[in-house]
Amino acid sequence: MEMPNASNPSRPFVIGIAAFVVLGLTDGAIGTIWPDLRNEFGKTDGSFGQIFAALAGGYLVASAYSGHLSDRAGVPAIIRIGATGSAIGLGVIALGPSWSITLAGFAILGLGNGLSDSVLNAWVALNRGPRAMGLLHALYGVGALGGPLVATGLTVNGQQWRTPFAIFALVQFVVVAAVFVRAQDFDQTAPIRRETSVDRESAHPWLLGSLLTWFLIYVGLEVSVGQWSFTMLTEARSMSDINAAILVSSFWGGVTLGRLGLAVVGHSITPERLMAWASLLAVVAVTTFAANPWGLGGGALPVIGLSLSVMFPMAVNRTPHYLGTARASKVVGYQLATSSAGAIAVPALVGLLADRHGTEVLGPVLVIGSILLAALWFSVSLRLRPQ
C-alpha cells in the first residue's frame, strides 16, 4: 500500500480508518432500528425521508464547503471539528426525547460526518493510490456490516433502539480524542498526484456534471439497499428479523470484500475497466433481487454489495486524474455533497412509494437506478477514451 511522505506515515491513515468504521456502524444500523424508531414516535414509512433529509442535509452543507474550509483553516482543524460534531450528534440521537430533537441529532451527525468524510476522502485521493482508498472504504464496510448485527443484538431482548446509538457515541468520542492528539499529522504529507494529459479545461464542465450526477445516483442506490432492504424483507417477504439482518449484513459484507480486494490488487487493473464490469454486475444483481425468483431474491444482496463496492472509492480516487489536483479537494467536497442529495432523494422516494404501493417497490427503483448508473459511467469512459 502506498504510504505518504511523512515522519509518522501511518498515523493519519489510522485515524481515517477509525472514523470510517464508526461512520459505517451508524449508517448500517439506521435501517435496522427504523421499525422500532418509527413505532416509538408513531410515524409511517414515509417519515423515513425526514431522517435522511436531516442526516444527508447536514452532510450536504458540510461536504459542499469542506474543501473551501480546509483551504482556509487547514485539514487538521476541519477533521477535529467534524469528528466532534459526529460524536455530539450521536449523543443527541441516543438521548432525544422527541421526534424533532432526534431529527436535530441526525442533522448534527450529518454535519460532522460531511466534514470528516469529505476531507479524509480528498486527502487520500491526493496522497495515496487506489489500494489505500479501497482499504479506507473497506473499513467503512466493516462498520456497516456490523451495524445491523449490533443493532439487532442490542434490541432483540427488549432494549430500546437508543442503546446502539449510545454505544456508537462513546466509540466516536474515543475517535475524537485520537483526532485531537494526532490530526496535525495530516499537514505532514505532500500530494503525490500529478496532472495528466487530459484536456481538463475543455472536459471539465461536462465531466464534472456527469460525475456529480453519477455520485447522486450511486449513493441513492447504496443507501436505499442498506436502509430499506431490512424493512422490505421482514414486512413484504415475511422474513424473520434475524434472517433479514443477516442478509442486510451480507450486503455490507459484499461491499467490504470488494473493497478489501481493491486494497490488495487495485493497482493492477485499469480503473475504467473495473468500473464497467462492476456496473454491469450491479444491473444483473438488483434485477435478481427485485424479481425474487423462487423466493431467493434476498440472496442477491451480497452480490449487489460486491458490485457496488469498488465504485465509490474508485470514482473518488480518479478525481485528481480527471479534473486535476488543484481543484481536487473542492470537487471531492462537491461530489460528496451531491452524494448526500442522493441519500436524501432516493430513500425518501422509496418511502413515499412504499406508503402507497408497499416496500416491494424498492426493487424497481434499484433496477432503474442501476441502469442509469451504468449508462452514465459508460458515457464518461467513452468521452475519455484516447483518440
Contacts in CASP RR format, 6 or more apart in sequence:
PFRMAT RR
TARGET T0000
AUTHOR 0000-0000-0000
METHOD contacts of the structure
MODEL  1
MEMPNASNPSRPFVIGIAAFVVLGLTDGAIGTIWPDLRNEFGKTDGSFGQ
IFAALAGGYLVASAYSGHLSDRAGVPAIIRIGATGSAIGLGVIALGPSWS
ITLAGFAILGLGNGLSDSVLNAWVALNRGPRAMGLLHALYGVGALGGPLV
ATGLTVNGQQWRTPFAIFALVQFVVVAAVFVRAQDFDQTAPIRRETSVDR
ESAHPWLLGSLLTWFLIYVGLEVSVGQWSFTMLTEARSMSDINAAILVSS
FWGGVTLGRLGLAVVGHSITPERLMAWASLLAVVAVTTFAANPWGLGGGA
LPVIGLSLSVMFPMAVNRTPHYLGTARASKVVGYQLATSSAGAIAVPALV
GLLADRHGTEVLGPVLVIGSILLAALWFSVSLRLRPQ
1 128 0 8 1.000
1 131 0 8 1.000
1 132 0 8 1.000
1 135 0 8 1.000
1 263 0 8 1.000
2 128 0 8 1.000
2 129 0 8 1.000
2 131 0 8 1.000
2 132 0 8 1.000
2 192 0 8 1.000
3 9 0 8 1.000
3 10 0 8 1.000
3 128 0 8 1.000
4 12 0 8 1.000
4 13 0 8 1.000
4 127 0 8 1.000
4 128 0 8 1.000
4 188 0 8 1.000
4 189 0 8 1.000
4 190 0 8 1.000
4 192 0 8 1.000
5 189 0 8 1.000
5 190 0 8 1.000
5 192 0 8 1.000
6 12 0 8 1.000
6 185 0 8 1.000
6 188 0 8 1.000
6 189 0 8 1.000
7 188 0 8 1.000
8 185 0 8 1.000
8 188 0 8 1.000
9 189 0 8 1.000
11 182 0 8 1.000
11 185 0 8 1.000
12 123 0 8 1.000
12 182 0 8 1.000
12 183 0 8 1.000
12 185 0 8 1.000
12 186 0 8 1.000
12 188 0 8 1.000
12 189 0 8 1.000
13 124 0 8 1.000
13 128 0 8 1.000
13 132 0 8 1.000
13 136 0 8 1.000
15 79 0 8 1.000
15 175 0 8 1.000
15 178 0 8 1.000
15 179 0 8 1.000
15 182 0 8 1.000
15 183 0 8 1.000
15 185 0 8 1.000
16 120 0 8 1.000
16 136 0 8 1.000
17 135 0 8 1.000
17 136 0 8 1.000
17 139 0 8 1.000
18 175 0 8 1.000
18 178 0 8 1.000
19 83 0 8 1.000
19 86 0 8 1.000
19 116 0 8 1.000
19 117 0 8 1.000
19 120 0 8 1.000
19 175 0 8 1.000
19 179 0 8 1.000
20 117 0 8 1.000
20 120 0 8 1.000
20 136 0 8 1.000
20 137 0 8 1.000
20 139 0 8 1.000
20 140 0 8 1.000
20 143 0 8 1.000
21 139 0 8 1.000
21 140 0 8 1.000
21 142 0 8 1.000
21 143 0 8 1.000
22 86 0 8 1.000
22 143 0 8 1.000
22 168 0 8 1.000
22 171 0 8 1.000
22 172 0 8 1.000
22 175 0 8 1.000
23 86 0 8 1.000
23 113 0 8 1.000
23 116 0 8 1.000
23 117 0 8 1.000
23 140 0 8 1.000
23 143 0 8 1.000
24 140 0 8 1.000
24 141 0 8 1.000
24 142 0 8 1.000
24 143 0 8 1.000
24 144 0 8 1.000
24 147 0 8 1.000
25 143 0 8 1.000
25 144 0 8 1.000
25 146 0 8 1.000
25 147 0 8 1.000
25 150 0 8 1.000
25 168 0 8 1.000
25 171 0 8 1.000
26 90 0 8 1.000
26 109 0 8 1.000
26 147 0 8 1.000
26 165 0 8 1.000
26 168 0 8 1.000
27 140 0 8 1.000
27 144 0 8 1.000
27 223 0 8 1.000
27 226 0 8 1.000
28 143 0 8 1.000
28 144 0 8 1.000
28 146 0 8 1.000
28 147 0 8 1.000
28 148 0 8 1.000
28 151 0 8 1.000
28 226 0 8 1.000
28 227 0 8 1.000
28 248 0 8 1.000
28 252 0 8 1.000
29 147 0 8 1.000
29 148 0 8 1.000
29 150 0 8 1.000
29 151 0 8 1.000
29 164 0 8 1.000
29 165 0 8 1.000
29 168 0 8 1.000
30 51 0 8 1.000
30 55 0 8 1.000
30 227 0 8 1.000
31 148 0 8 1.000
31 226 0 8 1.000
31 227 0 8 1.000
31 228 0 8 1.000
31 230 0 8 1.000
31 231 0 8 1.000
31 248 0 8 1.000
32 147 0 8 1.000
32 148 0 8 1.000
32 151 0 8 1.000
32 152 0 8 1.000
32 230 0 8 1.000
32 245 0 8 1.000
32 248 0 8 1.000
33 151 0 8 1.000
33 155 0 8 1.000
33 161 0 8 1.000
33 164 0 8 1.000
33 165 0 8 1.000
34 48 0 8 1.000
34 51 0 8 1.000
34 227 0 8 1.000
34 230 0 8 1.000
34 231 0 8 1.000
35 231 0 8 1.000
35 234 0 8 1.000
36 155 0 8 1.000
36 160 0 8 1.000
36 161 0 8 1.000
37 43 0 8 1.000
37 51 0 8 1.000
37 102 0 8 1.000
37 161 0 8 1.000
38 44 0 8 1.000
38 45 0 8 1.000
38 47 0 8 1.000
38 48 0 8 1.000
40 160 0 8 1.000
40 161 0 8 1.000
41 47 0 8 1.000
41 98 0 8 1.000
41 99 0 8 1.000
41 102 0 8 1.000
43 99 0 8 1.000
44 355 0 8 1.000
45 231 0 8 1.000
45 351 0 8 1.000
45 354 0 8 1.000
45 355 0 8 1.000
45 359 0 8 1.000
46 348 0 8 1.000
46 351 0 8 1.000
46 352 0 8 1.000
46 354 0 8 1.000
46 355 0 8 1.000
48 227 0 8 1.000
48 228 0 8 1.000
48 347 0 8 1.000
48 348 0 8 1.000
48 351 0 8 1.000
49 344 0 8 1.000
49 347 0 8 1.000
49 348 0 8 1.000
49 351 0 8 1.000
50 103 0 8 1.000
51 103 0 8 1.000
51 106 0 8 1.000
52 223 0 8 1.000
52 227 0 8 1.000
52 343 0 8 1.000
52 344 0 8 1.000
52 347 0 8 1.000
52 348 0 8 1.000
53 344 0 8 1.000
53 348 0 8 1.000
54 103 0 8 1.000
54 104 0 8 1.000
54 105 0 8 1.000
54 106 0 8 1.000
54 107 0 8 1.000
54 110 0 8 1.000
55 106 0 8 1.000
55 107 0 8 1.000
55 109 0 8 1.000
55 110 0 8 1.000
55 343 0 8 1.000
56 110 0 8 1.000
56 340 0 8 1.000
56 341 0 8 1.000
56 342 0 8 1.000
56 343 0 8 1.000
56 344 0 8 1.000
57 107 0 8 1.000
57 110 0 8 1.000
57 340 0 8 1.000
57 344 0 8 1.000
58 107 0 8 1.000
58 110 0 8 1.000
58 111 0 8 1.000
58 112 0 8 1.000
58 114 0 8 1.000
58 340 0 8 1.000
59 110 0 8 1.000
59 111 0 8 1.000
59 112 0 8 1.000
59 113 0 8 1.000
59 114 0 8 1.000
59 117 0 8 1.000
59 336 0 8 1.000
59 337 0 8 1.000
59 340 0 8 1.000
59 343 0 8 1.000
60 337 0 8 1.000
60 340 0 8 1.000
60 341 0 8 1.000
60 344 0 8 1.000
61 111 0 8 1.000
61 337 0 8 1.000
62 82 0 8 1.000
62 110 0 8 1.000
62 111 0 8 1.000
62 112 0 8 1.000
62 113 0 8 1.000
62 114 0 8 1.000
62 115 0 8 1.000
62 118 0 8 1.000
63 114 0 8 1.000
63 115 0 8 1.000
63 117 0 8 1.000
63 118 0 8 1.000
63 333 0 8 1.000
63 334 0 8 1.000
63 336 0 8 1.000
63 337 0 8 1.000
63 339 0 8 1.000
63 340 0 8 1.000
64 333 0 8 1.000
64 334 0 8 1.000
64 337 0 8 1.000
66 78 0 8 1.000
66 114 0 8 1.000
66 115 0 8 1.000
66 118 0 8 1.000
66 119 0 8 1.000
66 122 0 8 1.000
66 329 0 8 1.000
66 333 0 8 1.000
66 336 0 8 1.000
67 118 0 8 1.000
67 119 0 8 1.000
67 122 0 8 1.000
67 329 0 8 1.000
67 330 0 8 1.000
67 332 0 8 1.000
67 333 0 8 1.000
68 330 0 8 1.000
69 78 0 8 1.000
69 115 0 8 1.000
70 78 0 8 1.000
70 119 0 8 1.000
70 122 0 8 1.000
70 329 0 8 1.000
71 329 0 8 1.000
71 330 0 8 1.000
74 187 0 8 1.000
75 119 0 8 1.000
75 123 0 8 1.000
75 183 0 8 1.000
75 186 0 8 1.000
75 187 0 8 1.000
76 183 0 8 1.000
76 184 0 8 1.000
76 185 0 8 1.000
76 186 0 8 1.000
76 187 0 8 1.000
77 183 0 8 1.000
78 115 0 8 1.000
78 116 0 8 1.000
78 119 0 8 1.000
79 115 0 8 1.000
79 116 0 8 1.000
79 119 0 8 1.000
79 120 0 8 1.000
79 179 0 8 1.000
79 183 0 8 1.000
79 186 0 8 1.000
80 176 0 8 1.000
80 179 0 8 1.000
80 180 0 8 1.000
80 183 0 8 1.000
81 112 0 8 1.000
81 115 0 8 1.000
82 111 0 8 1.000
82 112 0 8 1.000
82 113 0 8 1.000
82 114 0 8 1.000
82 115 0 8 1.000
82 116 0 8 1.000
83 112 0 8 1.000
83 116 0 8 1.000
83 172 0 8 1.000
83 175 0 8 1.000
83 176 0 8 1.000
83 179 0 8 1.000
84 112 0 8 1.000
84 176 0 8 1.000
84 179 0 8 1.000
85 108 0 8 1.000
85 109 0 8 1.000
85 111 0 8 1.000
85 112 0 8 1.000
86 109 0 8 1.000
86 110 0 8 1.000
86 112 0 8 1.000
86 113 0 8 1.000
86 116 0 8 1.000
86 172 0 8 1.000
87 169 0 8 1.000
87 172 0 8 1.000
87 173 0 8 1.000
87 175 0 8 1.000
87 176 0 8 1.000
88 108 0 8 1.000
89 105 0 8 1.000
89 106 0 8 1.000
89 108 0 8 1.000
89 109 0 8 1.000
89 110 0 8 1.000
89 112 0 8 1.000
89 169 0 8 1.000
90 105 0 8 1.000
90 109 0 8 1.000
90 165 0 8 1.000
90 168 0 8 1.000
90 169 0 8 1.000
90 172 0 8 1.000
91 105 0 8 1.000
91 165 0 8 1.000
91 166 0 8 1.000
91 169 0 8 1.000
92 101 0 8 1.000
92 102 0 8 1.000
92 104 0 8 1.000
92 105 0 8 1.000
92 108 0 8 1.000
92 109 0 8 1.000
93 102 0 8 1.000
93 105 0 8 1.000
93 106 0 8 1.000
93 109 0 8 1.000
93 162 0 8 1.000
93 165 0 8 1.000
93 169 0 8 1.000
94 162 0 8 1.000
94 163 0 8 1.000
94 165 0 8 1.000
94 166 0 8 1.000
94 168 0 8 1.000
94 169 0 8 1.000
95 162 0 8 1.000
95 166 0 8 1.000
96 102 0 8 1.000
96 105 0 8 1.000
96 162 0 8 1.000
110 340 0 8 1.000
114 336 0 8 1.000
114 340 0 8 1.000
117 336 0 8 1.000
118 332 0 8 1.000
118 333 0 8 1.000
118 336 0 8 1.000
118 337 0 8 1.000
119 329 0 8 1.000
120 136 0 8 1.000
121 133 0 8 1.000
121 136 0 8 1.000
121 316 0 8 1.000
121 332 0 8 1.000
121 333 0 8 1.000
121 336 0 8 1.000
122 328 0 8 1.000
122 329 0 8 1.000
122 332 0 8 1.000
122 333 0 8 1.000
123 186 0 8 1.000
123 189 0 8 1.000
124 132 0 8 1.000
124 133 0 8 1.000
124 136 0 8 1.000
124 316 0 8 1.000
124 317 0 8 1.000
125 133 0 8 1.000
125 193 0 8 1.000
125 316 0 8 1.000
125 317 0 8 1.000
125 319 0 8 1.000
125 320 0 8 1.000
125 328 0 8 1.000
125 332 0 8 1.000
126 191 0 8 1.000
126 192 0 8 1.000
126 193 0 8 1.000
126 320 0 8 1.000
126 325 0 8 1.000
126 328 0 8 1.000
126 329 0 8 1.000
127 189 0 8 1.000
127 190 0 8 1.000
127 191 0 8 1.000
127 192 0 8 1.000
127 193 0 8 1.000
128 192 0 8 1.000
129 192 0 8 1.000
129 267 0 8 1.000
129 317 0 8 1.000
130 262 0 8 1.000
130 266 0 8 1.000
130 267 0 8 1.000
130 271 0 8 1.000
130 313 0 8 1.000
130 314 0 8 1.000
130 317 0 8 1.000
131 262 0 8 1.000
131 263 0 8 1.000
131 264 0 8 1.000
131 266 0 8 1.000
131 267 0 8 1.000
132 263 0 8 1.000
133 262 0 8 1.000
133 313 0 8 1.000
133 314 0 8 1.000
133 316 0 8 1.000
133 317 0 8 1.000
134 259 0 8 1.000
134 260 0 8 1.000
134 261 0 8 1.000
134 262 0 8 1.000
134 263 0 8 1.000
134 266 0 8 1.000
134 310 0 8 1.000
134 313 0 8 1.000
134 317 0 8 1.000
135 259 0 8 1.000
135 260 0 8 1.000
135 262 0 8 1.000
135 263 0 8 1.000
136 313 0 8 1.000
137 259 0 8 1.000
137 262 0 8 1.000
137 309 0 8 1.000
137 312 0 8 1.000
137 313 0 8 1.000
138 256 0 8 1.000
138 258 0 8 1.000
138 259 0 8 1.000
138 260 0 8 1.000
138 261 0 8 1.000
138 262 0 8 1.000
138 263 0 8 1.000
140 259 0 8 1.000
141 252 0 8 1.000
141 253 0 8 1.000
141 255 0 8 1.000
141 256 0 8 1.000
141 259 0 8 1.000
142 256 0 8 1.000
143 252 0 8 1.000
144 226 0 8 1.000
144 252 0 8 1.000
144 255 0 8 1.000
144 256 0 8 1.000
145 249 0 8 1.000
145 252 0 8 1.000
145 253 0 8 1.000
145 255 0 8 1.000
145 256 0 8 1.000
146 249 0 8 1.000
146 252 0 8 1.000
147 164 0 8 1.000
147 249 0 8 1.000
147 252 0 8 1.000
148 230 0 8 1.000
148 245 0 8 1.000
148 248 0 8 1.000
148 249 0 8 1.000
148 252 0 8 1.000
149 245 0 8 1.000
149 246 0 8 1.000
149 249 0 8 1.000
150 164 0 8 1.000
150 167 0 8 1.000
151 161 0 8 1.000
151 164 0 8 1.000
151 245 0 8 1.000
152 241 0 8 1.000
152 242 0 8 1.000
152 245 0 8 1.000
154 163 0 8 1.000
154 164 0 8 1.000
154 167 0 8 1.000
155 161 0 8 1.000
155 163 0 8 1.000
155 164 0 8 1.000
156 241 0 8 1.000
156 242 0 8 1.000
191 325 0 8 1.000
193 320 0 8 1.000
193 321 0 8 1.000
193 324 0 8 1.000
193 325 0 8 1.000
193 328 0 8 1.000
194 325 0 8 1.000
195 324 0 8 1.000
195 325 0 8 1.000
196 321 0 8 1.000
196 324 0 8 1.000
198 321 0 8 1.000
198 322 0 8 1.000
198 384 0 8 1.000
200 207 0 8 1.000
200 322 0 8 1.000
200 323 0 8 1.000
200 324 0 8 1.000
203 322 0 8 1.000
203 383 0 8 1.000
203 384 0 8 1.000
204 323 0 8 1.000
206 383 0 8 1.000
207 322 0 8 1.000
207 323 0 8 1.000
207 380 0 8 1.000
207 383 0 8 1.000
207 384 0 8 1.000
208 323 0 8 1.000
208 331 0 8 1.000
208 334 0 8 1.000
210 376 0 8 1.000
210 379 0 8 1.000
210 380 0 8 1.000
210 383 0 8 1.000
211 315 0 8 1.000
211 319 0 8 1.000
211 322 0 8 1.000
211 335 0 8 1.000
211 380 0 8 1.000
212 334 0 8 1.000
212 335 0 8 1.000
212 338 0 8 1.000
213 338 0 8 1.000
213 376 0 8 1.000
214 315 0 8 1.000
214 373 0 8 1.000
214 376 0 8 1.000
214 377 0 8 1.000
214 380 0 8 1.000
215 312 0 8 1.000
215 315 0 8 1.000
215 335 0 8 1.000
215 336 0 8 1.000
215 338 0 8 1.000
215 339 0 8 1.000
216 338 0 8 1.000
216 339 0 8 1.000
216 341 0 8 1.000
216 342 0 8 1.000
216 345 0 8 1.000
217 342 0 8 1.000
217 346 0 8 1.000
217 369 0 8 1.000
217 372 0 8 1.000
217 373 0 8 1.000
217 376 0 8 1.000
218 308 0 8 1.000
218 311 0 8 1.000
218 312 0 8 1.000
218 315 0 8 1.000
218 339 0 8 1.000
218 373 0 8 1.000
219 312 0 8 1.000
219 339 0 8 1.000
219 340 0 8 1.000
219 342 0 8 1.000
219 343 0 8 1.000
220 339 0 8 1.000
220 342 0 8 1.000
220 343 0 8 1.000
220 345 0 8 1.000
220 346 0 8 1.000
220 347 0 8 1.000
221 282 0 8 1.000
221 286 0 8 1.000
221 308 0 8 1.000
221 346 0 8 1.000
221 366 0 8 1.000
221 369 0 8 1.000
221 370 0 8 1.000
221 373 0 8 1.000
222 255 0 8 1.000
222 308 0 8 1.000
222 312 0 8 1.000
223 342 0 8 1.000
223 343 0 8 1.000
223 346 0 8 1.000
223 347 0 8 1.000
224 346 0 8 1.000
224 347 0 8 1.000
224 350 0 8 1.000
224 362 0 8 1.000
224 365 0 8 1.000
224 366 0 8 1.000
225 251 0 8 1.000
225 286 0 8 1.000
225 301 0 8 1.000
225 304 0 8 1.000
225 305 0 8 1.000
225 308 0 8 1.000
225 362 0 8 1.000
225 366 0 8 1.000
226 248 0 8 1.000
226 251 0 8 1.000
226 252 0 8 1.000
227 347 0 8 1.000
228 347 0 8 1.000
228 350 0 8 1.000
228 351 0 8 1.000
228 354 0 8 1.000
228 359 0 8 1.000
228 362 0 8 1.000
229 244 0 8 1.000
229 247 0 8 1.000
229 248 0 8 1.000
229 251 0 8 1.000
229 298 0 8 1.000
229 301 0 8 1.000
229 362 0 8 1.000
230 244 0 8 1.000
230 245 0 8 1.000
230 248 0 8 1.000
231 354 0 8 1.000
231 359 0 8 1.000
232 359 0 8 1.000
232 360 0 8 1.000
232 362 0 8 1.000
233 239 0 8 1.000
233 243 0 8 1.000
233 244 0 8 1.000
233 247 0 8 1.000
233 248 0 8 1.000
233 298 0 8 1.000
234 240 0 8 1.000
234 241 0 8 1.000
234 244 0 8 1.000
235 359 0 8 1.000
236 358 0 8 1.000
236 359 0 8 1.000
236 360 0 8 1.000
237 292 0 8 1.000
237 295 0 8 1.000
237 298 0 8 1.000
237 360 0 8 1.000
239 247 0 8 1.000
247 298 0 8 1.000
247 299 0 8 1.000
247 301 0 8 1.000
248 301 0 8 1.000
250 299 0 8 1.000
250 301 0 8 1.000
250 302 0 8 1.000
251 301 0 8 1.000
251 302 0 8 1.000
251 304 0 8 1.000
251 305 0 8 1.000
252 305 0 8 1.000
253 302 0 8 1.000
253 305 0 8 1.000
254 302 0 8 1.000
254 303 0 8 1.000
254 305 0 8 1.000
254 306 0 8 1.000
254 309 0 8 1.000
255 305 0 8 1.000
255 306 0 8 1.000
255 308 0 8 1.000
255 309 0 8 1.000
256 309 0 8 1.000
257 306 0 8 1.000
257 309 0 8 1.000
258 305 0 8 1.000
258 306 0 8 1.000
258 309 0 8 1.000
258 310 0 8 1.000
259 309 0 8 1.000
259 310 0 8 1.000
259 313 0 8 1.000
262 309 0 8 1.000
262 310 0 8 1.000
262 313 0 8 1.000
262 314 0 8 1.000
266 274 0 8 1.000
271 314 0 8 1.000
271 317 0 8 1.000
271 318 0 8 1.000
272 381 0 8 1.000
272 384 0 8 1.000
274 310 0 8 1.000
274 314 0 8 1.000
275 310 0 8 1.000
275 311 0 8 1.000
275 314 0 8 1.000
275 315 0 8 1.000
275 377 0 8 1.000
275 381 0 8 1.000
276 377 0 8 1.000
276 378 0 8 1.000
276 381 0 8 1.000
278 307 0 8 1.000
278 308 0 8 1.000
278 309 0 8 1.000
278 310 0 8 1.000
278 311 0 8 1.000
279 307 0 8 1.000
279 311 0 8 1.000
279 370 0 8 1.000
279 373 0 8 1.000
279 374 0 8 1.000
279 377 0 8 1.000
279 378 0 8 1.000
280 374 0 8 1.000
281 303 0 8 1.000
281 306 0 8 1.000
281 307 0 8 1.000
282 304 0 8 1.000
282 307 0 8 1.000
282 308 0 8 1.000
282 311 0 8 1.000
282 370 0 8 1.000
282 373 0 8 1.000
282 374 0 8 1.000
283 367 0 8 1.000
283 370 0 8 1.000
283 371 0 8 1.000
283 374 0 8 1.000
285 300 0 8 1.000
285 303 0 8 1.000
285 304 0 8 1.000
285 305 0 8 1.000
285 306 0 8 1.000
285 307 0 8 1.000
286 300 0 8 1.000
286 304 0 8 1.000
286 363 0 8 1.000
286 366 0 8 1.000
286 367 0 8 1.000
286 370 0 8 1.000
287 367 0 8 1.000
287 370 0 8 1.000
288 297 0 8 1.000
288 300 0 8 1.000
288 303 0 8 1.000
289 297 0 8 1.000
289 298 0 8 1.000
289 299 0 8 1.000
289 300 0 8 1.000
289 301 0 8 1.000
289 304 0 8 1.000
289 363 0 8 1.000
289 366 0 8 1.000
290 362 0 8 1.000
290 363 0 8 1.000
290 364 0 8 1.000
290 366 0 8 1.000
290 367 0 8 1.000
291 297 0 8 1.000
292 298 0 8 1.000
304 366 0 8 1.000
311 373 0 8 1.000
315 335 0 8 1.000
316 332 0 8 1.000
316 335 0 8 1.000
319 328 0 8 1.000
319 331 0 8 1.000
319 332 0 8 1.000
319 335 0 8 1.000
320 328 0 8 1.000
322 384 0 8 1.000
323 331 0 8 1.000
346 365 0 8 1.000
349 365 0 8 1.000
350 359 0 8 1.000
350 361 0 8 1.000
350 362 0 8 1.000
350 365 0 8 1.000
351 359 0 8 1.000
353 361 0 8 1.000
353 365 0 8 1.000
354 361 0 8 1.000
354 362 0 8 1.000
END
